[in-house]
Amino acid sequence: MSPLSVLLTVIVYFIVLFTVSYLAGRKADNAGFFTGGRRSAWYMVAFAMIGASISGVTYVSVPGMVAVSNFGYLQMVLGFMAGHLIIAFVLTPLFYRMNLVSIYGYLENRFGRMSYHTGAYFFFISKMLGAAVRLFLVCLTMQLLVCEPLGVPFAVNAVVTVALVWLYTFRGGVKSLIWTDSLKTLCLIVSVVLCIYYIASDLQLSFGSMVSVIADSPLSRTFFFDDVNSKQFFFKQFLAGAFTTIAMTGLDQDMMQRNLSCRNSRDSQKNILTSIVLQFVVILLFLMLGVLLYTFADSRGVQVTKGDELFPLIATGGYFPVVVGVLFIVGLISSAYSAAGSALTALTTSFTVDILGTRGRTEAEVVKLRQRVHVGMAVIMALVIIVINQLNSTSVIDAVYILASYTYGPILGMFAFGIFTKRAVRDKYIPWVAVCSPLLCFILQRNSEAWFGGYQFSYELLIFNALFTFIGLCLLMKKK
């Protein structure tokens, strides 16, 4: 595809996106921005959550990672499903019962003000870095396809990208996100299904023969039980998936903001259980697409140096009809921009409610404060993306989960201690525990092969991070 045709595709998509966002959020107040007014239909949220959980990282990296980890990612997805059961039946009723706007209000109620701010700051760091990494991927793709041929610097690309995200979220917040995420889900499913169809057709595969090719490929191996030291070992992936989901969805203001927009906890539970089943199907489609992409690349002699480059290179390289490239661009921008928009909304909500505070302020004062914070979050996100561009050296999806292991661990540990024990703790020392736990994990990861006979930590490092936090809180317990 030419740079101008890619740019035209992006413009058309944003016209549709802004229209949907305007219609959904034109009457939104602070309650609509923060919680959607708690009037969202559960089936709409469930459909939207498919797109919300699948970012541009998944869209590009999952097909590309098939060459390294085969279908092993499904081990982690099975863990996601287990984690969603905990979210649905433990966390969701708790948050609804407390009528929380920000889920970190639980920490203030349970421990005190310092714990509350610690959770909010760790979420801020986690979400800002995670969202920036995800949006960096779309900036990188747009730089390759559009900006570089037109001589536009990466910094300008990043600023314009974040500005577009800010524009369609500044008014409606969560109320708009439910509808824009639904649009994103539709675009994702249509794009991946049609891309599979066109690639299978080019390889002259019927549906049955396509399934046979994928099943017979060594790239479709799913379960790994043979080497406990491997990062692909089943129980590492499954447990990491379960705890990562609890941390990155159940204890994440971004994701729970949508779930808490349903009318009641029962509707929210229906949404969570429905969406995770559908997410499993969609991720399986991405992995199937990855096998087909590598099969096609081998048949045409296409050289791929990085897995993240596989899908963009083939979809837009003129190997297929133009519609395949258009579908790729639409799927990518819909996934990446929507994920960034929801992150920007959640960051604005958490920083406004948790860190600056809204108590004692009028509705008009909260609106003005929230709008200023929204601009500030967008500026910080653009700067972080520019820095990441200078430091990028690993697969983006790998970077997201590594970051999560370090930054979500203390949040997971604090919530676990609060839910499973009834003891009070010395609140003023909790920030020290939250900082020391990731440092211990870093030392553990750097020395694990030497200390434990070649054992390599993978994403299960999150569990140890939460455990260190839990132990630290045990040491801070007050006497009865």
N, C-alpha and C positions, 0 to 999 in steps of 0.2 A: 504494500500500500504506500502511496505517496504521502509525504508529510501533510499536505493540504487536505487529503481525503480523511486522514486520521483526525485532524483538527476539526473538520466539518462534522465528523461523527460525534466528537466530544461536545461540540456546540449544540447539536440537535438533542443529545441526551440531556444536557443541562437545561435546555428550554423546557423539556418535559418535567425534569426534576423540580425546577423552580415553580412550575405551575402547580404540581402536586403539593409542594411544601407550602405555597401561598394559600391554596384552598383549605388545607388542613389546619394551618396555624394562624389564620388571619384574625381570629377572635380569642386567641390564647392569652390567659393571664398568667400570674406567677405559678398558680396551681397547675395550669395546663403545661407550662414549661417544665416544672420539676417532676410532676407525677402523671401528666395527661389527664388530670382531674379525676383519676380512678374510675374512668368510664369506658375503657377500651374493651372491646369484645375479645374473649379469650382466643377464639379461632383466628382472628386477625393478628393478635400478638404472636400466636404459634407460627403462623405463616411468615410473619416478619422476622421472628427469631432465627429462622433458617438462614436468612441473609445476614442477620446481625452477627451470627457466630462464624460466618465464612467471609473472611477478609480477602483483600488482594493477595495477601501472603498465601492463603490456601489456594486461591485461584491459579497462581503461577507456580508456587513451590511444590505443592502436593504432586502434580503430574511429573515434575522434574525430579523429585526425590525417589521415584520408583526405582531408578537405576542403582541407588545406594542401599535403600532399605526395603525394596520390594513392596508388598502390601502390608508390611509390618506396622504401618501407621494405624491399621485397623485394630491392633492390640490396644493402642492408646484410646481409640474411639470407643471400644468396649468399656474401657475405664471411664470415659466421659459419661456413658449411659448410667453406670453405677453411681457416679458423682451426682448426676441429676436427680436420682432418687432421694439422696440426702437433702438436696436443695428443696425438692418439692415437699417432703414430709417433715423436715426438721426446721430449716431456715425460713421458708416462706410463711408458715403459720405464725412463727415468732415475730417476724417483721410486720405482718398485718396486725397482730394483736397489739403491738406497740405503736401502730399508726405512724411509722417513720417516713420522713421525707428523704433523709439520708440514712443509709443503713448503719453508718458509723455512730449514729446517735445511740445505738445499743451499747457501745463501749463506754460512753459517758454514764449511761444509766447503771451499767454493771460495775465499772471500776472507778471512773472519775474523769475529770477534765483532761488530764495529761494523756490518759489512754485514748480518749476521744481524738485529741489532736494528733497523737502518734499514728493512729489508724488512718486518719484523713491525709496526713502528709505522706505516708507510705503509699496510699492509693494514688495520690497526686504524682509521685515519682514513677510508680508502676505504670499508670495509664498514660502519662505523658510520653515515657520512653517507648512503651508498646505501640501506642498510636502513631508515634513518629516513625518507628521502624516500618509499620504497615504502610503508612502513606509514602514513606521513602521509596518503596517498591514501585508504586505507580508513577512517582516522579522520575525514577530511573528509566522506566519503560517509555514514558513520554519524552524524556530527554533523548533516548535512542531513536525513537520513531519520528519525533516532530522537532524538538528544540535544537538538537545538534545539527540536523540538516539546514535549519533556518538560522543558525548562528546565535541562538538564545542561551545565555549562561544558565547553569544549574540553579544558582541562587534565585534568579528571576522566576524560573520554573517553579521552585518551591514556594515562593511568596504568592504567586498567582494561584497555585493549587490550594493553599491554605485559605486564601481570600475567598475563593469560590465555596469552600466548605463553610466558612463563617457566614457567608451571605444567605445560604439556604437554611441555616439553623438559628439565626439570631432572633427570630420572632417566635417560632412555634415550639422549640425544644422537643420534649418527648412526644407531645401531641402530633407534631409533624413527622417525627422519626418513625412512628408506627407505620405511617403510610409510605414514606420514602423507602423504608426497609422492605415493605411489601413489594414495591416496584423493583427494588434490587433483587429480591428473591426470584421474582418472575424472570428478570433478565438473566440471572445466573443459570437457572434451570434450563431455559430455552437455549442459551448460548452453549452450555456444555453438551446438551443432548444433540443439538444440530452439528456441533463440531465432531462429535463421535460419529454421527451419520455420514458426514462428508468424508472423513478420513477412512472409515470402513468402506465406503463406496469406491474411493480411489484405489484402495487395496483389493477391490473386487471381493469383498466379504459379505455374505448374507448375515442375518442376525445370528443364526445358529453357528456358522463358521467363525464369526467374530468372537462369540463366547468361547468357542473351542480354542481359538488362537490365544486368547487371554488366559484361559485356564491352564493351557499347556506351557505357557511361557514361564521360564524360571523367575521372571520378574514378579509373578503373582503369588509367590510364597508368602503366607500370612503369619504363621505362628513359629516362634523361635524359642525352643526349650533346651537347646543343646549346650549353650555356653553362658554360664551365670555371669562371667566377666564382661560379656558383650553388652553394649548399650541397647541392643535389640531384644534382649532376654524378656520373655513374655511378662513375668511378674513385675519387672522394672517398669515396663511400658504401661501395664494395666493399672498398677497402683499410682504411678505418676499421672496417668490420665484421670483417675478418680479424684485425686487430691488437687490436681491442677484445675479441674472443673469446679470443685468446691470453692477454690480460691479465686479463680479468674472469672467465674460466673456468679456463684452464690455470695461471695464477699466482695464483689466488684460493683460499685455504684452504677457504672455504665450499663451492665447487663441487667441488674436487678431493677433498675429504674423502669425498664419496660415491663418486667414481670409484675411489679408493684402498681402498674397502671391499670390492671384488671379490677373488676368490681369487688372481688373478695378473694380470699385465699383458695377456695375450692376452684374457682375459675382459673386462677393462676397455676394451680397444680395441673389442671387439664392442659393448659398451654405448654407447660414445661415437659410433660410426658409425651405429648404429641410432637412437639418440635424436635426432641432428641431422636425419635425414630426416623423422622424425615431427614434430619441431618446425617444420620448414618447412611441412608440411601444416597444422598447427594455426594458425600465424601467417597463412597464406593464408586460412583460415576467418575469422579476426578481421577481415582487410581486406575480405573479401566482406560480412561483417556490417556493416562501416562504411558501404559503399555502400548497402546496404538500409536502414540507419537514416536516412541523409540523404535517400534517396528517399522514405521514409515521412514524414519531417519536412516535406519540401516538399509532399507531397500533403495533409497535415493542417494546414499553416500553423504548425508548431511553430517558435518562435524559439529558437535556440541561440547563446549569446554566446561560450562556450568549448567547444572540442572535447572536453575531459575531462568535460563535463557531459552530452554527447549520450546515451550509453548509459544512465547512471543515470536521466536525466530521462524517457526514453521507456519504459524497462523497468518503472519503478515509478510511472509517471504515470497509470495506469488506462486506457491505450489498448488493452491486451491482457488476456487472462485472468490471474488472480492468479498462476498457475503461472509465467508469464514473469518476474514480479517476484521470485518465490521463487527461480527458477533464477539470476537475476542476483545476488541476495544470496549464494546458496550459492557461485556461481563466484567472486565477489569476495572473500569471506572465506576461501575455501579457498586462493585464490592468494596473497592478502596475508599471512594468518597463517602459512602454511607457509613462505613466503619469509623472513618475519621470524624464525620459529623456527630455520630453518637458519642464518641470519646470527648469531643469538644463540649457537648452538652453536659455530659457527666462531670467533667472537670469543672465546668462553670458552676454546676449545682453544688458539688462538694466544697469547692473553695468558698463559694458565697455563703452556704449554710453552715458548714463545719468549721471553717477557719476564720472567716470574717464575722459570721454570725448575722442572723436576721431578727433576733428577738428585740422587741421594742421599736422596730422600724415600721414605718407606714408602708402600704402597698407601693406607693409611688417611689419611696426611697429604696425599696428592695429592687424595683424595676431598674432604676438608675444604677444601683450597685451591680446588679447582675449583668447589665449591658457592658459596663466597664470591665468587669472580670472576663466576660466573653471575648472582648477585644484582646485583653492581656494574654489569655490562654492561646489565642490564635497566633500572636506574635512569638510567644515562647515556642510553640510547636514548629513554626517555620524555622526558627534558629536551630532547634534540635535536629531537624531534618538536614539542614546544611552541614552541621557537624558530623552527623552519621555518614553523610556522603564522603567525608574525608577519612572515616575510620572503617568503613565496611570491608569485611574480610571473610565472611562466613555466609552460609545459607541463611536467608532471612527468616524462614520459619524456625530454624534452629536458634537463631538469636532471640526470637520472641520468647521461646520457652526457657532459655537460659536466664533471660532477664526476669521472667516470672518466678523462677526458682529462688532468686535472691530477694525480690522485692515483695512478693505476696506471702512468703513464709511467715514473717512476724504477724501479719494480719490473721492468717489461718490459725496460728498458735494462740493468739489472744482470744479469738472467737471460740476456739475449742475449749480453752480453759474456762471461759465464761459460761459456756453452755453445759459442760460436763462436770463442773464443780460448783459449789455454792460459797466458796471461801472468798473473803475480801483480801485485797493485796495492797501493798504500799504504792499507791498510784504514781507518786512523783518519780519513782525509779524505773518505771516501765519503758520510757524512751531509751534508757541505757541497754536494757535487755533486747529491745527491738533492733538496736544497732549492732550489738555484739553477736547476735545469732547469725546474720549473713556473713560476718567476718570469720566466725568459726567454720561455716560451710565452705568459704573460699579456701581456708587452710586445709580442710578435709579433702576438697576436690583436687587441689594441687598435689597432695601427697598420697592419695588413695592407692595408686598403683604400687608405690614403694611400701606402704604400710600393710596392705591387704592382699598381697600376692597377685598383683596385676588387675585387681578389681577397678573398673572405671565407673564413676558416677555418671548417670544420665539425668533425666528430668526428675528422678526420684529424690534429687537433692532438696526439692521443695519440702518433702516429708521431714527430712532431718532438720531443715531450717525451722519448720513449725514445732518440731519436737524440742529443739534447743530453747525456743521461746517459751514453750509450755513448762519446761524444767526451770527456766529462769523465773517464771511467775510463781512456781511452787516455792522457790527460795524467798520470794517476797511476800509470802502469805502472812497475814496478821494473826496473832494469837487469838483464839476464841475468847 
